[in-house]
Amino acid sequence: MEHVDTDASGVVHFSRYASWLETAVLENLDRLGAGLGALARANLELAVVELRMHYHAPVRFLDRVRVTARVERVGPARVQVSGEISREDPDDATRCATGSLLLGAVDLRTGAPSLLPENVRTTLKECSVRAQR
């Protein structure tokens, strides 16, 4: 994080938490082969349909954080993911925020809602099943 991400007292601005969650989600999807590159090859992209964040404790400048994300639900055209942001300090692993993103597939050219490719849906569903165990 950068100092510009904080207010005058060094507390991270609330909008940054959502950005961290989105970055973690997109990085995980890329790692699984179901990310923006795979979607672009099918002329699709993901659009945020809904974002929910719950703030539990502030992150301050110079805090190291850990962001985890997991697939919750997969539909024909949408995927619901959730995540958690916590301090990475072994002496203080406080949960700072939790949230969820509902992402929908849209056509790159028209912006119209579209179905997720079958291979991407399958990969996401497999992740969802593993996360529930």
Secondary structure, DSSP 8 states (H G I E B T S, - for coil): --GGGB-TTSBB-HHHHHHHHHHHHHHHHHHTT-SHHHHHHTTEEEEEEEEEEEE-S--BTT--EEEEEEEEEE-SSEEEEEEEEEE-BTTB--EEEEEEEEEEEEETTT--B----HHHHHHHHHHHHHHH-
